[in-house]
Amino acid sequence: MSEKPVNSVCACEGCKCQVEPGKAVISAGKAYCCQACAEHHPHDRPCNDQHCHCGDTAGAAH
């Protein structure tokens, strides 16, 4: 019996989104939930999840 892949938390600092296996955006060997997180929120681009505000402080964190 094979096990289901386990979701992990996005590697973006402050992001709490789950990264679904097969849907992750990989950058520098880390898994992110969306392209904005993977690119450290350029031009203040928000996370794909409207309820997540990790991009609000991304400029200060990165």
MMTF fields as JSON, N, C-alpha, C and O atoms, coordinates in Angstrom:
{
  "mmtfVersion": "1.0.0",
  "mmtfProducer": "UNKNOWN",
  "numBonds": 247,
  "numAtoms": 248,
  "numGroups": 62,
  "numChains": 1,
  "numModels": 1,
  "chainsPerModel": [1],
  "groupsPerChain": [62],
  "chainIdList": ["A"],
  "bondAtomList": [4, 2, 8, 6, 12, 10, 16, 14, 20, 18, 24, 22, 28, 26, 32, 30, 36, 34, 40, 38, 44, 42, 48, 46, 52, 50, 56, 54, 60, 58, 64, 62, 68, 66, 72, 70, 76, 74, 80, 78, 84, 82, 88, 86, 92, 90, 96, 94, 100, 98, 104, 102, 108, 106, 112, 110, 116, 114, 120, 118, 124, 122, 128, 126, 132, 130, 136, 134, 140, 138, 144, 142, 148, 146, 152, 150, 156, 154, 160, 158, 164, 162, 168, 166, 172, 170, 176, 174, 180, 178, 184, 182, 188, 186, 192, 190, 196, 194, 200, 198, 204, 202, 208, 206, 212, 210, 216, 214, 220, 218, 224, 222, 228, 226, 232, 230, 236, 234, 240, 238, 244, 242],
  "bondOrderList": [1, 1, 1, 1, 1, 1, 1, 1, 1, 1, 1, 1, 1, 1, 1, 1, 1, 1, 1, 1, 1, 1, 1, 1, 1, 1, 1, 1, 1, 1, 1, 1, 1, 1, 1, 1, 1, 1, 1, 1, 1, 1, 1, 1, 1, 1, 1, 1, 1, 1, 1, 1, 1, 1, 1, 1, 1, 1, 1, 1, 1],
  "groupList": [{"groupName": "MET", "atomNameList": ["N", "CA", "C", "O"], "elementList": ["N", "C", "C", "O"], "formalChargeList": [0, 0, 0, 0], "bondAtomList": [1, 0, 2, 1, 3, 2], "bondOrderList": [1, 1, 2], "singleLetterCode": "M", "chemCompType": "L-PEPTIDE LINKING"}, {"groupName": "SER", "atomNameList": ["N", "CA", "C", "O"], "elementList": ["N", "C", "C", "O"], "formalChargeList": [0, 0, 0, 0], "bondAtomList": [1, 0, 2, 1, 3, 2], "bondOrderList": [1, 1, 2], "singleLetterCode": "S", "chemCompType": "L-PEPTIDE LINKING"}, {"groupName": "GLU", "atomNameList": ["N", "CA", "C", "O"], "elementList": ["N", "C", "C", "O"], "formalChargeList": [0, 0, 0, 0], "bondAtomList": [1, 0, 2, 1, 3, 2], "bondOrderList": [1, 1, 2], "singleLetterCode": "E", "chemCompType": "L-PEPTIDE LINKING"}, {"groupName": "LYS", "atomNameList": ["N", "CA", "C", "O"], "elementList": ["N", "C", "C", "O"], "formalChargeList": [0, 0, 0, 0], "bondAtomList": [1, 0, 2, 1, 3, 2], "bondOrderList": [1, 1, 2], "singleLetterCode": "K", "chemCompType": "L-PEPTIDE LINKING"}, {"groupName": "PRO", "atomNameList": ["N", "CA", "C", "O"], "elementList": ["N", "C", "C", "O"], "formalChargeList": [0, 0, 0, 0], "bondAtomList": [1, 0, 2, 1, 3, 2], "bondOrderList": [1, 1, 2], "singleLetterCode": "P", "chemCompType": "L-PEPTIDE LINKING"}, {"groupName": "VAL", "atomNameList": ["N", "CA", "C", "O"], "elementList": ["N", "C", "C", "O"], "formalChargeList": [0, 0, 0, 0], "bondAtomList": [1, 0, 2, 1, 3, 2], "bondOrderList": [1, 1, 2], "singleLetterCode": "V", "chemCompType": "L-PEPTIDE LINKING"}, {"groupName": "ASN", "atomNameList": ["N", "CA", "C", "O"], "elementList": ["N", "C", "C", "O"], "formalChargeList": [0, 0, 0, 0], "bondAtomList": [1, 0, 2, 1, 3, 2], "bondOrderList": [1, 1, 2], "singleLetterCode": "N", "chemCompType": "L-PEPTIDE LINKING"}, {"groupName": "CYS", "atomNameList": ["N", "CA", "C", "O"], "elementList": ["N", "C", "C", "O"], "formalChargeList": [0, 0, 0, 0], "bondAtomList": [1, 0, 2, 1, 3, 2], "bondOrderList": [1, 1, 2], "singleLetterCode": "C", "chemCompType": "L-PEPTIDE LINKING"}, {"groupName": "ALA", "atomNameList": ["N", "CA", "C", "O"], "elementList": ["N", "C", "C", "O"], "formalChargeList": [0, 0, 0, 0], "bondAtomList": [1, 0, 2, 1, 3, 2], "bondOrderList": [1, 1, 2], "singleLetterCode": "A", "chemCompType": "L-PEPTIDE LINKING"}, {"groupName": "GLY", "atomNameList": ["N", "CA", "C", "O"], "elementList": ["N", "C", "C", "O"], "formalChargeList": [0, 0, 0, 0], "bondAtomList": [1, 0, 2, 1, 3, 2], "bondOrderList": [1, 1, 2], "singleLetterCode": "G", "chemCompType": "PEPTIDE LINKING"}, {"groupName": "GLN", "atomNameList": ["N", "CA", "C", "O"], "elementList": ["N", "C", "C", "O"], "formalChargeList": [0, 0, 0, 0], "bondAtomList": [1, 0, 2, 1, 3, 2], "bondOrderList": [1, 1, 2], "singleLetterCode": "Q", "chemCompType": "L-PEPTIDE LINKING"}, {"groupName": "ILE", "atomNameList": ["N", "CA", "C", "O"], "elementList": ["N", "C", "C", "O"], "formalChargeList": [0, 0, 0, 0], "bondAtomList": [1, 0, 2, 1, 3, 2], "bondOrderList": [1, 1, 2], "singleLetterCode": "I", "chemCompType": "L-PEPTIDE LINKING"}, {"groupName": "TYR", "atomNameList": ["N", "CA", "C", "O"], "elementList": ["N", "C", "C", "O"], "formalChargeList": [0, 0, 0, 0], "bondAtomList": [1, 0, 2, 1, 3, 2], "bondOrderList": [1, 1, 2], "singleLetterCode": "Y", "chemCompType": "L-PEPTIDE LINKING"}, {"groupName": "HIS", "atomNameList": ["N", "CA", "C", "O"], "elementList": ["N", "C", "C", "O"], "formalChargeList": [0, 0, 0, 0], "bondAtomList": [1, 0, 2, 1, 3, 2], "bondOrderList": [1, 1, 2], "singleLetterCode": "H", "chemCompType": "L-PEPTIDE LINKING"}, {"groupName": "ASP", "atomNameList": ["N", "CA", "C", "O"], "elementList": ["N", "C", "C", "O"], "formalChargeList": [0, 0, 0, 0], "bondAtomList": [1, 0, 2, 1, 3, 2], "bondOrderList": [1, 1, 2], "singleLetterCode": "D", "chemCompType": "L-PEPTIDE LINKING"}, {"groupName": "ARG", "atomNameList": ["N", "CA", "C", "O"], "elementList": ["N", "C", "C", "O"], "formalChargeList": [0, 0, 0, 0], "bondAtomList": [1, 0, 2, 1, 3, 2], "bondOrderList": [1, 1, 2], "singleLetterCode": "R", "chemCompType": "L-PEPTIDE LINKING"}, {"groupName": "THR", "atomNameList": ["N", "CA", "C", "O"], "elementList": ["N", "C", "C", "O"], "formalChargeList": [0, 0, 0, 0], "bondAtomList": [1, 0, 2, 1, 3, 2], "bondOrderList": [1, 1, 2], "singleLetterCode": "T", "chemCompType": "L-PEPTIDE LINKING"}],
  "groupTypeList": [0, 1, 2, 3, 4, 5, 6, 1, 5, 7, 8, 7, 2, 9, 7, 3, 7, 10, 5, 2, 4, 9, 3, 8, 5, 11, 1, 8, 9, 3, 8, 12, 7, 7, 10, 8, 7, 8, 2, 13, 13, 4, 13, 14, 15, 4, 7, 6, 14, 10, 13, 7, 13, 7, 9, 14, 16, 8, 9, 8, 8, 13],
  "groupIdList": [1, 2, 3, 4, 5, 6, 7, 8, 9, 10, 11, 12, 13, 14, 15, 16, 17, 18, 19, 20, 21, 22, 23, 24, 25, 26, 27, 28, 29, 30, 31, 32, 33, 34, 35, 36, 37, 38, 39, 40, 41, 42, 43, 44, 45, 46, 47, 48, 49, 50, 51, 52, 53, 54, 55, 56, 57, 58, 59, 60, 61, 62],
  "secStructList": [7, 7, 7, 7, 7, 7, 7, 3, 3, 7, 1, 1, 6, 6, 7, 7, 7, 3, 3, 7, 6, 6, 6, 7, 3, 3, 3, 6, 6, 3, 3, 3, 1, 1, 2, 2, 2, 2, 6, 6, 7, 4, 4, 4, 7, 7, 7, 1, 1, 6, 6, 7, 7, 4, 4, 4, 4, 2, 2, 2, 2, 7],
  "xCoordList": [0.847, 0.0, 0.889, 1.773, 0.671, 1.481, 0.867, -0.35, 1.742, 1.278, 0.963, 1.577, -0.005, -0.322, 0.795, 1.302, 1.19, 2.195, 1.677, 0.488, 2.559, 2.179, 2.447, 3.507, 1.472, 1.657, 2.654, 2.735, 3.396, 4.321, 3.951, 3.155, 4.525, 4.26, 5.186, 6.345, 4.688, 5.444, 6.724, 6.722, 7.811, 9.108, 9.207, 10.187, 8.213, 8.211, 8.061, 7.185, 8.937, 8.882, 7.536, 7.137, 6.848, 5.558, 4.368, 3.231, 4.595, 3.501, 3.098, 3.954, 1.822, 1.298, 0.585, -0.017, 0.651, -0.042, 0.576, 1.786, -0.26, 0.196, 0.626, -0.028, 1.728, 2.221, 1.793, 2.221, 0.951, 0.457, 1.498, 2.076, 1.74, 2.686, 2.276, 1.104, 3.228, 2.961, 2.531, 2.462, 2.236, 1.812, 2.773, 2.545, 3.84, 4.793, 5.587, 5.859, 5.949, 6.878, 8.226, 8.381, 9.193, 10.49, 11.478, 11.637, 12.134, 13.15, 14.253, 13.985, 15.495, 16.657, 16.484, 16.929, 15.834, 15.662, 14.578, 14.448, 13.796, 12.722, 11.379, 11.276, 10.345, 8.997, 8.147, 8.052, 7.536, 6.676, 5.269, 5.082, 4.278, 2.885, 2.521, 1.578, 3.263, 2.955, 4.208, 5.212, 4.138, 5.274, 5.652, 6.835, 4.668, 4.961, 5.828, 6.786, 5.491, 6.289, 7.687, 8.678, 7.766, 9.058, 9.986, 11.205, 9.411, 10.209, 10.333, 10.811, 9.905, 9.973, 9.16, 9.585, 7.997, 6.997, 7.52, 7.522, 7.968, 8.438, 7.292, 6.15, 7.602, 6.613, 5.406, 4.279, 5.666, 4.619, 3.5, 2.363, 3.826, 2.834, 2.401, 3.255, 1.107, 0.628, 0.65, 0.766, 0.538, 0.398, -0.897, -1.842, -0.946, -2.153, -3.351, -4.495, -3.1, -4.189, -4.571, -3.768, -5.769, -6.201, -6.217, -6.212, -6.236, -6.268, -4.87, -4.717, -3.855, -2.468, -1.855, -2.031, -1.152, -0.565, 0.956, 1.575, 1.555, 3.01, 3.726, 4.826, 3.149, 3.767, 3.738, 4.459, 2.906, 2.797, 4.11, 4.41, 4.885, 6.148, 7.339, 8.448, 7.127, 8.21, 9.377, 10.524, 9.129, 10.206, 11.156, 12.367, 10.612, 11.434, 12.132, 13.247, 11.475, 12.014, 13.094, 13.984, 13.041, 13.999, 14.959, 15.855],
  "yCoordList": [-1.182, 0.0, 1.242, 1.363, 2.16, 3.367, 4.463, 4.544, 5.302, 6.391, 7.61, 7.828, 8.404, 9.66, 10.655, 10.715, 11.441, 12.475, 13.478, 13.797, 13.963, 14.901, 16.328, 16.619, 17.202, 18.609, 19.22, 18.8, 20.194, 20.904, 22.381, 22.825, 23.131, 24.565, 25.292, 24.909, 26.322, 27.142, 27.663, 28.002, 27.723, 28.173, 29.69, 30.189, 30.417, 31.878, 32.248, 31.74, 33.145, 33.564, 34.222, 35.172, 33.716, 34.27, 33.634, 33.874, 32.824, 32.172, 30.894, 30.116, 30.685, 29.5, 28.565, 27.576, 28.875, 28.076, 26.692, 26.52, 25.725, 24.373, 24.257, 24.788, 23.56, 23.318, 21.909, 20.931, 21.813, 20.513, 19.824, 20.446, 18.525, 17.79, 17.891, 17.717, 18.168, 18.288, 19.67, 19.935, 20.57, 21.932, 22.987, 24.183, 22.556, 23.489, 24.226, 23.698, 25.45, 26.218, 26.056, 26.485, 25.445, 25.172, 26.266, 26.578, 26.838, 27.86, 27.661, 27.581, 27.581, 27.386, 26.162, 26.154, 25.133, 23.886, 23.911, 22.957, 24.983, 25.093, 25.107, 25.55, 24.615, 24.537, 25.711, 25.979, 26.397, 27.543, 27.272, 26.467, 27.947, 27.736, 28.449, 28.048, 29.515, 30.278, 31.0, 31.079, 31.514, 32.197, 33.462, 33.775, 34.183, 35.413, 35.105, 35.824, 34.042, 33.652, 33.206, 33.562, 32.44, 31.942, 33.081, 32.964, 34.182, 35.336, 36.405, 37.507, 36.085, 36.991, 38.264, 39.359, 38.106, 39.163, 40.419, 41.503, 40.27, 41.446, 42.443, 42.045, 43.709, 44.781, 44.601, 44.948, 44.05, 43.825, 42.904, 43.006, 42.007, 41.054, 40.143, 39.538, 40.026, 39.236, 37.731, 37.273, 37.002, 35.546, 35.21, 35.999, 34.061, 33.645, 33.456, 33.597, 33.14, 32.968, 34.341, 34.976, 34.795, 36.129, 36.306, 37.438, 35.214, 35.294, 35.313, 35.523, 35.096, 35.082, 36.453, 37.024, 36.965, 38.295, 38.265, 39.23, 37.148, 37.022, 38.069, 38.489, 38.495, 39.502, 40.9, 41.781, 41.114, 42.445, 42.894, 44.087, 41.933, 42.258, 41.675, 41.665, 41.186, 40.519, 41.439, 40.996, 42.695, 43.627, 43.776, 43.898, 43.765, 43.891, 42.585, 42.591, 41.453, 40.147, 39.67, 38.929, 40.085, 39.552, 40.628, 40.402],
  "zCoordList": [0.0, 0.0, 0.0, 0.848, -0.933, -0.996, -0.132, 0.029, 0.418, 1.259, 0.405, -0.64, 0.865, 0.189, 0.462, 1.582, -0.546, -0.294, 0.733, 0.753, 1.571, 2.617, 2.127, 1.574, 2.342, 1.996, 2.976, 4.13, 2.521, 3.395, 3.387, 2.559, 4.304, 4.381, 3.411, 3.253, 2.771, 1.833, 2.496, 3.68, 1.727, 2.243, 2.402, 2.955, 1.93, 2.067, 3.547, 4.246, 4.001, 5.396, 5.701, 5.029, 6.706, 7.097, 6.416, 6.823, 5.386, 4.669, 5.396, 5.817, 5.539, 6.215, 5.244, 5.661, 3.959, 2.951, 2.808, 2.952, 2.527, 2.267, 0.811, -0.086, 0.59, -0.76, -1.143, -0.529, -2.156, -2.596, -3.469, -4.361, -3.211, -4.05, -5.521, -5.855, -6.382, -7.804, -8.244, -9.445, -7.297, -7.642, -7.111, -7.294, -6.459, -5.868, -6.932, -8.01, -6.608, -7.427, -6.721, -5.577, -7.391, -6.788, -7.182, -8.362, -6.186, -6.422, -5.39, -4.191, -5.861, -4.987, -4.089, -2.941, -4.624, -3.886, -2.827, -2.061, -2.764, -1.776, -2.488, -3.631, -1.799, -2.37, -1.881, -0.684, -2.84, -2.552, -3.071, -3.983, -2.487, -2.881, -4.173, -4.855, -4.525, -5.734, -6.236, -5.529, -7.439, -8.048, -7.279, -7.148, -6.774, -6.017, -4.796, -4.513, -4.079, -2.913, -3.344, -2.705, -4.411, -4.893, -5.296, -5.175, -5.776, -6.221, -5.134, -5.401, -3.913, -2.757, -2.985, -2.618, -3.59, -3.761, -4.46, -3.876, -5.721, -6.449, -6.666, -6.898, -6.589, -6.787, -5.866, -6.22, -4.677, -3.663, -4.149, -3.688, -5.079, -5.572, -4.428, -3.779, -4.162, -3.027, -3.289, -4.425, -2.221, -2.268, -3.013, -2.996, -3.656, -4.378, -3.445, -3.876, -2.175, -1.21, -0.656, 0.029, -0.943, -0.523, 0.991, 1.476, 1.742, 3.197, 3.801, 5.005, 2.98, 3.454, 3.19, 2.114, 4.156, 4.024, 4.126, 4.575, 3.706, 3.801, 2.953, 3.314, 1.858, 0.999, 1.577, 1.11, 2.596, 3.188, 3.837, 3.885, 4.334, 5.004, 4.281, 4.817, 3.064, 2.318, 2.046, 2.092, 1.765, 1.479, 2.655, 2.472, 3.849, 5.056, 5.393, 5.915, 5.094, 5.47, 4.534, 4.95, 3.245, 2.266, 1.895, 1.082]
}
